Amino acid sequence: MGNHTPLSGNLGVYPHKGRRDGITLQRNILLTLEFDGSDFAGWQIQPEQRTVQGELLSTLQRMFKDPTIKVTGSGRTDSGVHALG
């Protein structure tokens, strides 16, 4: 597959806001991602760098208006490497 590396992301935990009993539920969602890594400094969040994990995390937190969302990858890519889902 050359520089194409399979990458799966596991969307982490966010609370279910509809509960009245104070219990926080967690949900795990498996995502399979495909991307062109040319403009990224790899998968893992790095200070002052644009990364796939960082972009996915900030987008999901904005989309769901929930800063507690976490993103955990089951694989990583290096800078400039693409992922084929």
C-alpha positions as CSV (number, residue, x, y, z in Angstrom):
1,M,0.0,0.0,0.0
2,G,3.0,2.4,-0.1
3,N,2.6,5.3,2.2
4,H,-1.1,4.6,2.8
5,T,-1.6,3.3,6.4
6,P,-5.0,2.1,7.7
7,L,-6.1,4.2,10.7
8,S,-9.1,3.8,12.9
9,G,-10.1,6.4,15.5
10,N,-12.1,5.7,18.6
11,L,-14.3,8.6,19.5
12,G,-14.2,8.8,23.2
13,V,-16.4,9.8,26.0
14,Y,-19.1,12.3,26.3
15,P,-21.9,12.7,28.8
16,H,-25.5,12.0,28.1
17,K,-27.1,15.3,29.0
18,G,-30.7,13.9,29.3
19,R,-30.2,12.1,32.6
20,R,-31.8,13.5,35.8
21,D,-30.2,11.2,38.3
22,G,-26.7,12.7,38.0
23,I,-25.2,9.6,36.4
24,T,-22.9,10.4,33.5
25,L,-23.0,7.9,30.7
26,Q,-20.1,7.3,28.3
27,R,-20.3,6.3,24.7
28,N,-17.5,4.9,22.5
29,I,-17.9,5.2,18.7
30,L,-15.5,3.6,16.3
31,L,-14.5,5.7,13.3
32,T,-12.5,4.6,10.3
33,L,-10.7,7.6,8.8
34,E,-9.2,8.2,5.4
35,F,-7.1,11.4,4.8
36,D,-4.4,13.0,2.8
37,G,-1.7,13.7,5.4
38,S,0.2,16.2,3.3
39,D,-0.7,19.2,5.5
40,F,-0.5,17.4,8.8
41,A,2.3,16.8,11.3
42,G,1.1,13.2,11.8
43,W,-1.8,11.8,13.9
44,Q,-0.9,12.6,17.5
45,I,-1.5,16.0,19.0
46,Q,1.7,18.1,19.2
47,P,2.3,21.6,20.4
48,E,2.1,24.3,17.8
49,Q,1.5,21.7,15.0
50,R,-1.6,20.8,12.9
51,T,-2.4,17.1,13.5
52,V,-5.2,14.8,12.5
53,Q,-6.1,14.0,16.1
54,G,-6.1,17.7,17.0
55,E,-8.3,18.7,14.0
56,L,-10.8,15.8,14.7
57,L,-10.9,16.6,18.4
58,S,-11.6,20.3,18.0
59,T,-14.2,19.7,15.3
60,L,-16.1,17.2,17.3
61,Q,-16.0,19.4,20.5
62,R,-17.4,22.3,18.5
63,M,-20.0,20.2,16.7
64,F,-21.4,18.7,19.9
65,K,-20.6,21.8,22.1
66,D,-18.9,19.5,24.5
67,P,-15.3,20.1,25.6
68,T,-15.1,16.7,27.4
69,I,-15.0,14.7,24.2
70,K,-11.8,12.7,23.8
71,V,-10.3,11.1,20.7
72,T,-8.0,8.1,20.9
73,G,-6.4,6.5,17.9
74,S,-5.6,2.8,17.5
75,G,-2.9,3.7,15.0
76,R,-0.7,6.6,14.2
77,T,0.8,8.2,11.1
78,D,4.0,10.2,10.7
79,S,4.1,13.7,9.2
80,G,2.9,13.8,5.6
81,V,1.7,10.2,5.6
82,H,-1.8,9.4,4.2
83,A,-4.3,7.0,5.7
84,L,-6.6,4.8,3.6
85,G,-9.7,3.8,5.4
